[in-house]
Amino acid sequence: MTYPTQRVGATGATRAALTAVFAVLVLVSARTALSEQSDCEADGAEQDQQIDEVVVHGHPLGGAVSQATDILDGEELDHAARQTVGETLAQIPGVHSASFGPAVGQPVIHGLTGTRVLVLENHVSSMDVSSSGSDHSITVEPFLADRIEVVKGSDTLLYGSGAMGGAVDVHTRRIPGEVPEDALSGRLFIRGDNGSDARRAGFRLNGGGGGWAWHLDGYSGENGDLAIPGYAALDPHHDEEEEHHHEEEGEDHHEEEEHEEPVKGVLENSFGDYSGGAFGTAFHGESGHFGVAVAVRDWTYGIVGTHAHGEEEHHEEEEAHEEHEHDEDEHDEHAEEHHEETPWIVLEQTKFMSDFGLHEPLPGFASLEGSVVISDYQHNELESEGEVGSYFGNDAWQARAVLEAEPRGDWESAVGVQFGASDFVFGSEGEFEPVDSSHWAIFGVAHGDMDKFKLETGARLESVEHVDHSGQSLDFLATSVSVGVAVPVDEWEFTARLDRSMRAPEGEELFAAGVHLAIGGFQMGSADLDEEQSLNFSVGAAYRREGLELRFEGYRYGFDNFIYQREIDEHHDDHDDHDDHDDQDDHDDHEDHDELPVFQWSQTEATLLGFDAEARVALLTEAQATADLVFGYDWVSTDVDDPHESHLPRIPPQRLSIAVEAAWKDLWGRVAYTHYSDQDEVTSHETPTGGYGNLDVEGEYATRLGEANLVFFVAGRNLGDEEQRQHSSFVKDEAPLAGRRIEAGVRIWF
């Protein structure tokens, strides 16, 4: 692989300091834990139960999860799990996915994504660069998760000020949260599909004893190019023009036309190769616990869609590809076979994690929970022949501590502090622009259970500083508050929530100035951006009785200084940035970047209105047989106070779904149909997106093999083989979703 020779990251002093902090925490906590080991063994069962209560719920308030939280765990998570976080959550009303090929699926909650949806792993940021680019993967593996929470409202303030859309917390438990009862337990999955010849396998092992616990996991997978209905590029005149062109030219130009003809039925350059794993260990004593873990990832995947060109350069891009002869079958092989022909991403991350906890650390407090995480992330977006088109790096660390107070009457509360820093690097064509960012925050949340209603409140004060390569420093102060109320009335529960949120601009929103290969444009930051502010209001109702569950939510988000990236009516000549390249070869290398569209970070006032609904009706409730009918609906609309625009870009369309789920003895099945409406509320540089339907059929059979439990599953996806283009995707006009395909596999646990 070819990596940038100039890599700007954390300084040696910074790395040494972080390593020292990490080592001190390990030594101090380990010494405390070891001194208590003998006492711990005598009361092992009691301790396991005590720790379990905290970890299973994964929440600072002793398991008191917010009313505004959607949870996937157990069999429900097994059924929903997909390759990306966005796909996994997309079956929840109000949540969509923004794809950039099969390797990328960012969650979109109530029309918001990117920096407004925090993606966490065990309460801590994923520390990748997924929020800075639509083509950037979230480095979290849903297949290995025990639990995924979608948190909205006051509890998001435990993690950050900018989560207007919500926070997605993926619980992987790579640092064991308890000493297991069994000396060894684990699970394994193997799955594949014929839509891209995908193969994926992974395992989790847990064990321990005598106060100690350990965890080991690993996974590996690959896929070829996706099979799609029709052509990848959205061109309504393509078929007519090509057919007419063939008739006029005749057979003499057949060979030349073969190169000009786009490939039908295949999304080129959508291959992927993924591997990673983690090891962690922890000690649980009478007065607390301490654990450490290390996780690694090594991913390679193709960049679909616009590549290094703007949308108006689409036909020029096809001509450029004529120079590269290749066999379609090569797209189903490993990434190396694509390297000389197509752009791709090489991603690496190493993450060191530690957490600690104390029971009754201070008078009046029930527990102290804390963590320190250090991450080294980098990825290259490589052009043909392995040259670096764009580079992203993020060396980051985060430390946080949360004190949970002992219950006082009907109130539970927690307060905490958080510190962190990152050295973010964005570069193109050998020029790298580092941005050093740091933040500190104090926060608190409280839940009250009154006689006739429940109250949830939260507040967070966060200070952020960004320093660019020239030494320019920008400081921001974000204050956020939230209050929510839930009123039970018989089988109904009515809720209302009011949030006043602020978000500091990200470093790339302020200082970016370079070509981003994947989006096919030149990104420009704006150093005069102010803090983004929003006033969010939502009301909801839930009804539960035997055989019937209903849930409704309506919301309005009002933004001042909404930060978004819009394409402006200017183009950037990339030659201006490289005047010192006089060599003809250099000239040829850069000429593809002439007249790139410019994507400018801007601010405006914006409003989002939306509504979600879900219903589950029991059709059959026998001892060994059940059947449910499930409905889902969501809709969101935007309005922008901008003379150039009327709507925000990439807002998901209206969606309606219906499903039947049934179980009989060891069998489970599901038939689901989802309809996506047309989306014509677009920006001036977007095209409308046609509606489509999706039909999925799934089935499972559970059995036992000795002491192991096995579940064999098979699923038919998009059985109607409809052309599906996600309006939330940056490359929806160039990269549709997969066509008809069959997935199958097995899950084993013991």
N, C-alpha and C positions, 0 to 999 in steps of 0.2 A: 504494500500500500504506500501511496505517496501522501505524506502529511506535511503541513506547513513547516518550513524550517524556522520561521519566526513565530513562536508561540508565547503569547503574553498571558501569564496566569498569576497565581499567588506567589509572592516573593518568598525567598528562602527563609527569611525571618518569620513571616506569617505562618508558613508551614511548620516551622520548628515550634512556634508558640502553640499552635493548635495541637500538635502532637504531644507537647508537654502537658497541656490541659487534659487531653484524653488519657494520658498515662497516669497522671495524678489521680484522676477520678477512678481509674481501674484499681490502683494500688490501695487507696484509702477505703473504697467500698469493699474490696475483696478482703482486706484485713478485718474490717468490721464483721463481714459475713462469716469469715472463718472462726472468729472468736465465739460466735453463737451457734456453730454447727451442732455441737453435742446436745444443746438444749432443744434445738430445732427438731432433731430426729425423734425425740420422745413425743413431741406433739405434732407429728407430721400430718396426720389426717386433718386436724383442726386448721393447720396453716394452709394446706392446699385449698380447703374450702374458702378460707378468708381471701386468699389471693384470687381464686377463681371468680369471686363476686365482682372484683374490680375489672379483671381482664376480659371476661366474656362480654360484658357490656362495652368495654373499651371507652369509658366516659369518665371525666374527672369527678362528676357528681355521684359516685358510687353506683353507677348504672342507671341514673335518672335521665334517660334519653329524651331530648326535646320532642315536643308534640309535632314539630315541623321536620321530622326525620323519616326518610324512607330507608328501609333496611332490606338488604339481600343477604341471606345466609342459608346454611343447610341445603336442602334439596332445591329450594327456590334459586339459590345462587348456582348450583350445579346445572340447572336447566337453562339459566340465563347466560352463563359464562361464554364469552366470545374472545377473540384474539385481542381486542382493545377495550379500554375502559368505556369509551363512548358507546360502542356496540353493545357491551354488556348491560349498560343502564338504559339503552334506548327503548326498552319495552315499558318503562315507567312513564305514565302521562306527565307531560311537561318537560321531559328529557329527550333530546335528540343526539345524534352523533354527526360530527363534521369529519368526513373521511378525506384522505389524500392517498388513496390506494389502500391495500389491505393492512399495511403496517401502521397506519395512523387513523385513529378515531377519537377525536377530542369531544368530551361531553359538552352539550349545549343545554343549559337549564334556563327555561323561560326566555329563550332567545339570546341569552348571554353566554359567552365562552371566553377562552383565553385567560387574561389576567383577572377577570371577574368571577371565575370558577376556580377555587383552589383545589388542586389534586394532591392529596396527602397519602403517605404511607406510614401507618401507625402514628398519626397525629402530627407528622413532620412533613414539610414540603418534599415533593419528589426530586427537587434540586436538579431538574433538567432544563431544557430551553423550550419546552412545549408551548409556553405562552407567547413566545417571540416569533413563531412561524407556523403557518397552517400545515406545513409539511413535516413538522417535528413531532416525533413520537413521545408519548408519556411513558416513562420508564418504570412501569408498574405492571405486574403480570396477574390479570384477573383469575387465571386458571389455578394459581397457587394461593389465592386468598381464602380466608376463613369467613370473612364478613366484609360487606361494603355498605357504608352509610352515606346517604345524601342528606347533608345537614343544611337547613335554612334557618334564618332568624337569629336570635340572640346567641346561640351556641357557636355560630361561625366566628364570633369575636374571640373565641379561645385561640383561633389559629391565624387570623389576619383581618385587616381592615377593608380589604378590597373585594371580599367575597359577596358582592351584591347578588349574584346568581345563586351562590351556595358553595359549600365545601364538600368534596368527595373524599371520604376517608377509607382507604383500603387497608384492612387488617390482615397482615401476612404473618404476624407473630414469629418473626425470624429471631427475635429475642424471646425465649420461652416465658410465658406469663405465669406458669405454675409448674410444679413438679408432677409429672404424669403418674397415674396409678400403675400403668404398665411400664415395664422396663424398656419395651420397644413397641412403637406403633407407627403407622404411616399410611400413606395412600399413594396411588399411582394412576396416571391417566395416559391413554394412548388414543389419538384421534386423527382423522384425515378426511379429505374430501376430494371429489373428482373435478371440482370446478377450477382448481389450480394445481392439482396433484399435491395438495398440502399434506404434510406429515408433521405431527407434533406429539411430543411425549414429555412427561415430567413426573417428578416424585417429591414427596415430603416424608421425612423420617423424624420422629421425636422419641426421646428416651431420657432416662435419668434415674436418680435415686439418692437417698441420703441428703436431701436438700438441694442437690444439683440437677439441672435439666439441660438438655442440649437439643439442637434442631439442625437438620441438614436438608437442603432442597436443591434441585437442579432441573433444568429443562433444555430441550433442543428442538428446533423445528425449522422447516423450510417450505417454501411454496414457489411454484412457477408463476407464469403470467395468468391472470384471471381470464376465464372464458366469459364473454359478454354477448348480449344480443346485438347484432348489427355492428356498426362502426363506433369507434371510441369518440371521435370528434363529432360535435353537434353541428351538422351542416345540412339543412333541409334540401338544398339543391344538388347535393353531392351525387346521388344515384343517377338523376337525370343527366347531369352534365357529363359524368363519366361514361354513361351508356352512349350518349350522342358522340362523345369524343372517340370512342372505340369504333363506331360506325364510320366516321369520317376518315380516320387514319388508316383503317384496314390492318392487315396482318403484318405489313412491313415494319411497323413500329411496335410490335407486340412486346419485344423484350424491354424496350424503354418504358412502356406503359406499365409493365409489371412493377417497376421500381416506383412509379408515381402513385400507383394504386395503394391506398392505405389498407392495412390488414383488417379483414372483417372477422368479427367473432373473438378477438383477442385484445385485451388491454395491455399493450406492449409496455415493458419495463416495470411491471408490477410485481416482480419477483421479490423474495425476501429470504433471509437466512438469520436465525435467531438462536442465541444460546446464553446461558447464565446460570447463576446459582448463588447460594448463601450458606454460611455456617454461623451458628450462634450458640451461646451458652449463658446460663444464668444461675445464680444462687439465691435461694429463698430461705430466709431466716425468720426467727420469731419477731424481730422488730423491723424487718425490711427485706429488700431484694436488690440485686444488682446484676446486670447482664450486658454482654457485648456481642456484636455480630459484624460480619463483613459480607457484602454482596457485590457481585460483579456482573456486568452485562457486556455482550459483544454482538451487536446487531448490524446487519447490512441489508439495505433494501433499495429498490429502484425508485426514482422520482418520476411519477406519472404526470401527464398533462402538459403544461406549458413549457417545462424545462427551462432553458436559458433564454427564452424569447417571450415577447409579449403576445397577447392574443391576436393583434393585428399582423404578427409575423408568422401566423400559423402555416400559411402556404410556403413561406420561405423555409420554415423548419422542415417541412416534408421534403423539399428539394435537397436540403443539407443531408437528410438521412439517406438519399439516393446513393451517396458516396460510400455507404457502408453496406456491403452484402452480408446477409446472414440468413441462416436457416431458422424458421420459426421454432423448430424443436429445441433449439439451443436455449430458448427462454424458459424452458422447464428444468434446466440444470442449475448448478450452483451459481452464485453471484459472479464468480471469476469469469464465467463465459460471457458476461455482459460488459465487462469493464472497458473493452475497446470500442464499444458502440453506443452506449447510453449512459446518461448521468445517474449516479446512485449516491447513497449516503452510507458512510461508515461511522458507526456510533460505538463509543466505549464509555463505560462508567464504572467507577469503583467507589463504594460507599461504606464508610465505617460508622457503626451505630452503637450507642450505649444508652442504657436507661437505668434509673435507680428509683427506689421508693422507700419511704419510712412510714411506719405506723405510729400514730400519735407523736409526731416530731416535736410539737410545742403544745403547751396548755391551750385548750380550746380548738385544736385542729386534729382532724381524724387521720390525715395522711398528707404526705409530700411525694409528688411524682415529678420526675425530671428526666431530661434526655439531652445528649450531645451527639450531633450527627455531622460528619465531615464527608464531602462528596467531591470527587474529581471527575468531571464530565467533559467530553469533547466529541464533536462530530465534524466530518468533512463532507461537503457536497462536491463530488468529483465529476468532472466532465469527461468526455471521451479521451482515451489514452491516459487516464489517471491523473489529469491535472486538476488542481484544487480550484473550483469555481467560487465556493463560499465556505467559510469556516466559522464554527461556533464553539466556544469553550466557556465553561462555567465551573470555576473552583469556588466552592461555597461551604459554609459551616453555619450551624444553627444550634443554639442552646436555649432550653426553656425549662421552667419549673412552675408547678402548680400546687398550691396549698388548698386542700379541701377542709372547710370548717366542719366541726361537729354540728349535727342538726340542732337548730334552735327553734323549738316549737314545730311549726309546719314549714320551716325554711331550710333549704340546703343551698350552700353557696361555695364558690371557689374563686381564688384570686391567683394571679400569676404574672410572671415576667418572661420576656423573650428577647434574645439578642441574636444577631446574625450578620454575616457579611458575605459578599460574593465578588469575585473578579470575573466579570463577564467580558468576553471577547467576541467581536463580530468582524469578519474580514472577507475581502474578495480581491481576486487578482493580486495576491501577495501583499495587500495593504491591510493592516490589522488595527482596529480601534478598540482599546480596552476601556471599560467603564467599571470603576471600583464603587461598590454600593455597600452601605451598612445600615442597620436599623436597630432600634430598641423599642420595646413596647411594654406597657403594663395593661392588665385587663382583669375583668371580673364578671362573673355570671351568677345568677341566683334563680332558684325555682321555689315557688311557694304554693302549697296545697291548702287552699282555704276551704271553708265549709261549702261554698256554692260556686267557687271557680278556682282555676289554677293560674298562676302568674309566672311569667318568665321574663327576666330582665338581663341586660348585659351592657358593658361599656368597654371601650378600648381606646387608649392613647398611644399613637405610634409615630416615631420620628424616623425619617428616612433621609439619607444623604447620598448623592451620586457625584462622582468625580470623574471627568473624562480624561483623555490622554494628554490634553493640554494643561491640565490642572484646574480647569473650571469646575467649581463646586456649586451644586444646587441642593438646597435643603427644603424639606417639606414636613409638615406636621398634620397628621390625619387624626381626627376624633370621630368616633362612631358610637352610637347608642342604639339600643333596641329594647322594645317592650312588647310582650305578647300576652294574650289572655285566652283561656279556654273555659267555656261554660257548659257543663253537662246538664242536659234536660232529658230525663228518661233515657231512651236509647240513643238520643242525639248528643252530639258535642259540637258547639259552635265556637269558632276561633277567630281572632283578629290579631294582626301584628303590624307594628309601625317601626320602621328602621330609618335612622338617619346615618348614612354611611359616607365615608370619605376614603379616597384611594390616591396615593401618591403616584405620579407617573413612573413608569419603568425606565431603566437606563436607555434601552434601545429606542423608546418613544421620544426621548429627548435628544439623543446624540447620533442615531443611526445615519449613515451616509455611505451607501455602497450598494452594489449589485447583489441581489438575493437570487441565486440560480433557480431555485425551485418555483418561485412565484413569477419568474420571468420579468422582473422589473427592478427599478432602482428605488431603494427605500430612503426616505428623508425624514429625519427626526425634527422636532421643534423644541428648542431649548427654552422657549417662553411659555410652555404648558404650565397650567396651574393644577392644583389638586382637583380631582374629579369628585363631585358631590352628588348624592342621590337621596331622595325622600321616597321610601317604598312603603306601600300600604297593601295589605292582603286580608281577605276574609275567607273563611271556609266553614264547611259543615261536614260532619261524618255521622253516619247512622249504622248501628250494628245491632243485629239481633240474630237469632238462630236462622241460618239459611239465607241471610241477606246482609250485604255490606255495601255502603255507598260513601263516596267521598267527593267533595266539590271544593274548588279553590279559585277565587278570582283575585287579580292583583293589578296594581299600577305602580310602575317605576318612573319617577320623574328625575331626570338628570340635568344638573348644571355642569358645564365644562366637560361634557362627555368626550372621552378621548377615543378616536377611531381612525383607522387608516383608509383613506379614500384615494382613488385614482384621479389625478388632476390632468387638465388638458395641456400638459407639457410633456416633452420627451427629453431624455438624457442621452447625450452623445458620449459614450464611454471612452472615446479617444481623448477627451479633454483631461481625463484622469491619468493618462499614461503618455504624456508628451515626450518622455525620455526614451520611449521605445521606437527607435528608428528602423530597426531591422524588419525586413519584409515578413519574416515568419511571425514576429510579434504582432505585426499589423494584421495578418490573417487570423491570428488567434483571437484578436479583440473585435474584429469587424462584425461578429455575430451579435455584439452587444450594442450596435448602433441603434439609435432611436428607440431605446427601451422606454416603456411607460413608467411614469413616476408615481409612486405611492407615498403620499404625504400624511404624516401624523397631524391631525387637526382636532379642534374642539368645537362643540356646539351644544345646544340644548336639545334633549331628546326625551321622548316619552314612550314607554312600552305598556301596552294593555294586553291582558291575557286571561285565559280561563282553562282550567283542567278539570276533568271528571273521570271517575272510575266507579264501576259497579261489578259486584260478584254475586251471582244468584245460584244457590244450591239447587240442582235439578234432581240429585239422587244422594241420599245419605244412609246407605245401608252399612252393615257391619264390615263387609269385605268389598264394597263397591261404592264409589262416590263419583259425582259428575257435577261440574260447575260451568256456568256460562259467565264470561267475563267481557265487559265492555270498557273501552278507554277512549278518551277524546281530549284533544288540546288544541289551542289556538292562541296566537300572539300577533299583534299588529304594532307597528312603530310609526312615530311621527317625529320629524326633525325640523328644528328651526334653523334652516340653512338655505340661503338663496340658491345654492347649487343643487340641493337634494331635497327629497320629500320623505325618504325612508332610510333606515339603516341597512347596510349590506348583509347578505347571507342569513336572513331571518327564516327559520323553518316555516313550512306551510301548515295549514290546517290538517289535522290527522284524526282519523276515526278507525278504531280497531274492534274486532269481535273475535272471541276465542272460546272453544269448548275444551275443557280439561277433564279427563276421566281416569280413574284408577280402579283396577280390579285384581285383588290378590297381589301377585308380583308384577303386574303389568301397569304401565302408566302411558298415557297418550295425550297429545294436544294437537288441535287443528286451529290455526289462527289466520285471519285475513285482516290486513291493514290497508286502508286507502289514504293516500296522500293527495291533497288537492293541488290545483294549479297555484303557482306563486307568481303573481304579477305586480306585487308591491316591491318594486326594485329601485336601485339607485340608477343614476344616469349612465353608469358604465357596466351595469349588469344586464343580462338577458333574462326574460321570464323563463320559468321552469314549468314544464308540463307535469300534470299529475300522473300517478301510477298506482298500481296495486301490488301487494305482496302476499303470497300464499305460502305458509309454512305448515308442514306436518311432521310431528315428532313422536317417537315411541321409545319406551325403555322396558327392559326385562331385568329383574333383580333376582339373584340367586346366591348360593354360598359354595365355596370351595374350601373345605376344611374349616380353618378359623377365619378365612377371608370372606368378605362380602364383595360381590361383583355386580356391576350394573352394565349391561350391554345396551347401547343406544344407537339409534339411526334417525336421521332427520332429512327431510327434503326442503330445501330453501328456494324461494322464488320459483315455485313449481309452474307458474304461468309463463316463465321466461320473459318477463316484461323488462323493457328498458327502464332503468331506475337511475335518476339523477338527483342527488341530494342538493337542494338549494343552499344548504348550510356549508357545502363544500366549496373551497376556493377554485377547484378545477372541475366543477360539475359539467361544464361544457366540453371538456376533453377527456374526462375519466368517469364513466358511469359505474355503478355498482355491479357486482357479479351477477351472472345469469343463473339459469337453473343448475342446481348441483345437489349432490347427495353427500351428507356427512355421516360418519359412523365411527364408533370407538368403544372403549371400555373404561370404566372407572373401578378401581380396586382399593379397598381400605381394610386395614387389619389392626 
